Amino acid sequence: MKKLFFALWPDDETRQKLVQLQQAVDAKGVRWVPGQNLHATLVFLGNVDETTQTAIQQRVAGISIDPFTLTFDQLSYWRRPRILCLTCRQFGPEVVALAEALDKAAADGGVQTDTRPYTPHITLARQARAIEQDFSPIIWRAESFCLMESCSESGGVYYKVLQQWPLSERNLKQ
């Protein structure tokens, strides 16, 4: 069994901006998410066996959504999991359509997922508290999505890209 999730995985420039924001936030006693783990979860699958993983990977291969841009312009505190995250005040329908398509592929593969409406977010810190801070919005151009594995080792958790699918520019076809 592997602990899996679908995510938007940032390019190096976006990841660097996220890490710079973490370094600029004035917060004591929080547990920062390591820079190499920063991402935007689309659908959390949980513990999945190899047969189910393969079935879901086959189902998502046909997803066709145009690339899109997300503007992460708000620091949000979610009290229940005690996380500090970046969120978008506004976002287009493409990211929701992608999350819903991935959710359907998971459900068709027999995996029960979260039923709450999708909200794009990037977890910056755990064991956090509410923080007010000005910052420059981070603009993320999403051109692909990934199937990720959460791997635990003695030094903590790290995320591994298992497969990446490009978002397609359907409108550019001749």
N, C-alpha and C positions, 0 to 999 in steps of 0.2 A: 504494500500500500504506500502511496505517495500522497503528500499534502499538496494539492494543486489549486491554482487559480489562474484566471485570465487577467491580463493587465496591459495597460499602455506602458511601454518601457522607454524612458527618455533617451534622447541622443546625448552625446557628451556635453554639448553646450548647454542644454536645458538642465542636465544633472549638475553642472557646475554652478548655474544660477541658483538652483535649489539649495545646494550646500552653502553658497554665500549667504543666502537668506537665513539658513539655520544659524550660521555664525554671527549674524547681525542681530538676531532676536535675543533680547535681554531676559533670559529665563534661568533661574537657578533650580537645581534639584530635579530637573526633568531627565528622562532617558531619551536621548536623541536617536532617531533612526539612522543607522550608518549610511553615509552618502551612496554607497554602492547598492543599497537596498531601496532607495527612493523610487516610487512608481505610483501609478494610478490604477487601483484595482477596478476591474470591470465586473467580474463574477467570481466569487469564492466557491470552489468546488468541495473542499475538504479532503478527507482521505478517500482515494480512488484506487481501485485495482487496475492492473495493466489492460485487461480486456475492456473495461469501461473507458479507460483513457483513450485507447485506440478508437473505439466507437465514437467518442466525442470529437476526437481530432478529425475523423473522416467527415463528421457532420458539419464542422465549422469551416471546412475547406471551401464550401460553396458560398460563404457569406460575401456579399458584394456591397460595400459601403464606401462612399467617396471619402478621401482624406479630409480632415477637419482640423480646426484650430480651437483650442481651449485657452481662455485667459483666466489664470488663477490670480484673483485680485483681492482675496479676503482671507484673513487668519481666523479660523473658527475653532472653538473649543467644544468638544463633545463630551459632556459630563459622564455619561454612562460608561464608556470605555476609558475615560480620562485621557483623551488624545488631543493634541494640537495639530490641526491640519490646515492645508491650503484648500480653499474651495473657490468656485466661480459664482459670482453674483448672477451671471447669465450664461447660458450655454445653448448651443443649437441642438436640433433633433437628431443629428447624426450619432453623437455619442450614446444617446439613449437607445437609438435603434440598434447600435452595435451591442450594447449590453443586453438588450432584450433578445437579439438573435443568438447570442452566446448562452443566455439563460435557457432559451428554448432547446438549443442543442444539448445542454446539460440535462434538462428534464427528459428529452427524448432518449437520452442515454441512461436514464434511471437515477440521476443525481438530483436530490432536493436542494434548492438554493434559497437564498434570502428573498423574501417576498416584498420587502420595502421598496419604494420607488428609488430608482438609481440616482445618485448624486455624485458627480465627479469630485474626487478629493485625493490629496496626497498627504499621508500621515508623516508629519515632521518629527513628533516627539510623543512618547508615552509617559504615563505617570505625570501628566502635565496639569496645568491650571489655565484659566482664561488669561490671555495676554492682549493688550492693546499695543499695536506698533504699526507705524507707517512703513510701507515698502513699495518698491516698483513692481507692478504686476509681472507675472511670469507667463509669457505667451508660449504655448506648446503646440507645435504642428504635429498632429498625429498622422503618421503615414503607414502604421502597421499596428498589429496587436500580437500578443505573445501568450503562449501557455507556459506558466511558471511553476517551478517546484520550490517549496519551502523546505530547506534542509537544515537540520539542527546538528550542531557540533559543539565541542566544549567551549569555544569562544563565543557562541551565540548562534543566531539564525542567519543564514544567507539565502539569497534567491538565485535560482538557476533558470535560464531561458531554455525550455525544452524544444519549442518550435515557435517560429515567427511567421505570420501571414501578412502580406502587404494589403493595404486598403487600395481599392482599385478606382482609377479615374474612369468610370464608365462613360462619362460624357465626352471623353477625348477620342473614343473609338471612331475611326473613319467610316 
